[in-house]
Amino acid sequence: MLFLLERDDPEGKIYDCNDAFLVRARSEKQARKIASKRQSGDEPPQTWLDPKKSSCEIVPADGEPGIIMTDFHAG
């Protein structure tokens, strides 16, 4: 399955961080764990594990070929 994880930062935008990930995983728990290990921005890994700091929803895998998602907030 594909999962879309999006950061929901109650303190506002931070720069040089990931705002979202599109992850292939077997479960939401696994998707969150995979995203938390991909630490390439200033957001803490806990952001992707905590449902209060990020959302996670299943995305249908069928559709037209092309880029599914890119989202990086640079400062």
C-alpha positions as CSV (number, residue, x, y, z in Angstrom):
1,M,0.0,0.0,0.0
2,L,1.0,3.6,-0.4
3,F,0.7,6.0,2.5
4,L,0.8,9.8,2.4
5,L,2.4,11.3,5.5
6,E,2.1,15.1,5.9
7,R,3.7,17.1,8.7
8,D,1.3,19.2,10.8
9,D,3.5,21.6,12.8
10,P,1.4,23.5,15.4
11,E,4.4,25.8,16.0
12,G,4.4,26.9,12.4
13,K,6.6,26.3,9.4
14,I,10.2,25.4,10.0
15,Y,12.7,25.6,7.1
16,D,14.9,22.9,5.6
17,C,12.5,20.2,6.5
18,N,10.4,17.5,4.9
19,D,6.7,18.5,4.8
20,A,5.5,15.1,3.4
21,F,6.5,11.6,2.3
22,L,4.8,9.1,0.1
23,V,5.8,5.7,1.5
24,R,5.1,2.1,0.3
25,A,4.5,0.0,3.4
26,R,2.3,-2.8,4.8
27,S,0.8,-0.7,7.6
28,E,0.5,2.9,8.9
29,K,2.9,1.9,11.7
30,Q,5.5,0.7,9.3
31,A,5.0,3.8,7.0
32,R,5.6,6.1,10.0
33,K,8.7,4.2,11.0
34,I,10.2,4.3,7.5
35,A,9.5,8.1,7.3
36,S,11.1,8.7,10.8
37,K,14.3,7.0,9.7
38,R,14.6,9.3,6.6
39,Q,16.0,12.2,8.5
40,S,17.2,14.6,5.9
41,G,15.7,17.9,7.3
42,D,15.5,19.8,10.5
43,E,12.3,18.2,11.7
44,P,12.8,15.6,14.5
45,P,12.1,11.9,13.7
46,Q,9.3,11.9,16.3
47,T,7.3,14.2,13.9
48,W,6.6,11.2,11.7
49,L,5.8,8.8,14.5
50,D,3.3,11.0,16.4
51,P,-0.2,11.2,14.9
52,K,-0.6,14.6,16.6
53,K,2.3,16.0,14.5
54,S,1.7,14.3,11.2
55,S,-1.2,12.7,9.3
56,C,-1.1,9.4,7.5
57,E,-3.6,8.2,4.9
58,I,-3.7,5.4,2.3
59,V,-3.3,6.6,-1.3
60,P,-4.7,4.5,-4.2
61,A,-1.8,3.1,-6.2
62,D,-3.6,3.0,-9.5
63,G,-3.6,6.0,-11.9
64,E,-1.6,7.6,-14.7
65,P,2.2,7.3,-14.8
66,G,4.2,10.2,-13.4
67,I,5.5,11.8,-10.2
68,I,3.3,11.1,-7.3
69,M,4.6,13.7,-4.9
70,T,7.5,16.0,-4.0
71,D,7.4,18.3,-1.0
72,F,10.4,19.9,0.7
73,H,10.4,23.3,2.4
74,A,13.8,25.0,2.0
75,G,14.8,28.1,3.8
